[in-house]
Amino acid sequence: MAFGHTRLDARRPPQPSYCTCSTTAAVVALCLVAVWMTSSMLVTPAEFSPFQPKVRPLAPRDSPPFTGGLTNAPVSAEETTDDDQQQNVREQVKHRDEQSASELKKKLDENEQVPNEKPSEVFPDGSQAELLNETTTERGPWPTQAAQSNKDTMEQTATSSAPVSYSWKLCNVDARADYIPCLDNLEAIKKLHSTKHYEHRERHCPEKPPTCLVPLPEGYRNPIRWPKSRDQIWYNNVPHTKLVEYKGHQNWVKVSGEYLAFPGGGTQFKHGALHYIDFIEEAKKDIAWGKRSRVVLDVGCGVASLGGYLFDRDVITMSFAPKDEHEAQVQFALERGIPAISAVMGTKRLPFPSRVFDVVHCARCRVPWHIEGGKLLLELDRMLRPGGYFVWSATPVYQKLPEDVEIWEAMSSLTRSMCWKMVNKVKDRVNRVGIAIFRKPTDNSCYVARSEANPPLCGEYDDPDAAWNVSLRTCMHKLPVDPTIRGSKWPELWPLRLEKPPYWLKSSEAGVYGKPAPDDFQADYEHWKRVVSNSYMNGLGIDWPAVRNVMDMKAVYGGFAAALHDLKVWVMNVIPIDSPDTLPIIYERGLFGLYHDWCESFSTYPRTYDLLHANHLFSKVKKRCELLSVIVEVDRVLRPEGQLIVRDNIETISEVENVVKSLNWEVRMSYSQDKEGLLFVQKTSWRPNEVETKL
């Protein structure tokens, strides 16, 4: 197999962590010993092997910068001859302790770490090569979200070459360091005719995506690592105190010196989330956290303490709350290392497929479920899995004030008409609050038997999986009756569901990569397990204990996330709206994600992800919008010292590399094989001094 070139960032002098030895066997041996001593992550020069990429090892976040190890000062490869390198190596090795050298040689002989062994896998070879490219289109079993939602995705002319230089400026916006372009578009919000349905909290993206950079908060520091971050974060990273003032008595968040502390409480669980979580399971044993119930939607999540503590029960939670007057609810959650997005139940469907959440939870989430024909509760019905549970913890469940009684009666009537069965209603003596648990039916018999079809069943052409910019409907979708259709059966118990192809993937239908769908699923999983194990775990030098919030920007089957499931990370799996709609498969295997258009900003605060993974995304998205604005969005989302892994064609890799270099990011690896490339880069804390002119 012919391999292409490898490049180090030209801005940084290459570290002398390798040597070129071509004179005698003795010199070669000395070089190998010196290489082993340099770093636990070995770097092989092209002279040793054509397979191993040149890569600058990554130091842990709390460690001093890597300085090489063989010489006191780095020397440019262009300024150093082979003879000079050999002389440097001989001088360094000469002073090594003979016993240590002997031990090192023994380790090399035992093949513990051999610099010129077969490289870490960066690309699949042979039978796996087809996994690099999707082969299916909107036809057949894999429609795109854009097609389902009637979204125009006309391709634009792609820019084939990146500009030579860029002029960066800081964004001049009211939100400053908390800027979310599609949620802080004040010009569009001012033009709204009504805010009655929270239209002002929904997405209103600017016509032209911004290309300015979001400033850092003053005093910003690298986030505290998980799991300590669940309990406390740096105050300067999210310097907001309104929630402390409003919710301090409910144990949401408190100021403690230079930290913001999170005692684990919430409006309905002041005495701790774990007790509340166990109380829910005691009220309905069949919920079975971490076995039957794996994926939860938490509506109006606050600071997402419920989701943070459900991790202890092997449950992942998609938490969401609007960007509103309470300030930074979702930002607090993400800074803590808990999954969350900024969203609101307003006039449009949430960006999730139908029938995917095992449990939906609402604790005083301030959503008026009962009004306007139950339109908002019907949206939960769309997303809730048949046989799944809705856990409602709010004052109408357990208080007798006139308003609460009225709401409870309206909710009782609505849930009955929707065929939801109330399976328990109980009060917690510790937190002194009550919960009501409702179960969605598993078949259509109740719908048919209703004396009045209100809410009505949705029409035949109302696709429940159409979720991108689709208005809410006041109707319910019929449940699948065919045992081979998704939603007709509960998934495998966790963790079996992670690795097993869903029962509804048919061998008679081709998957995204062209194989029969179950084989396609399995091949994708095996591919990413191999890449993660052989390359991402060690070959890139990622400091995994510093990684918590991960995003796969083009997730396909979620194989990348599944390959990371043993680590203390969570992965937001994103399915672009113009990619095959495989998001239901991701949920079926006990993972989560959402739909998104990468020509727009993501619904998250700045600096909220540690690692982004983009597999053949940028070459596709640049056909529809400017690549520059997409990279600016990546810069907004990534934390300083956060990392980006890009796998794409060589042309796109080169374009991305040019842009991130202009942002003063560190290019740790730039690698190519045939026409494919891999780029691994790390964001720095650099920000421009100039601020853009405010229009």
Order of alpha helices (4+ residues) and beta strands (2+ residues): beta-alpha-alpha-alpha-alpha-alpha-beta-alpha-beta-beta-alpha-beta-alpha-beta-alpha-beta-beta-alpha-beta-alpha-alpha-beta-beta-alpha-alpha-alpha-beta-alpha-beta-alpha-beta-beta-alpha-alpha-beta-alpha-beta-beta
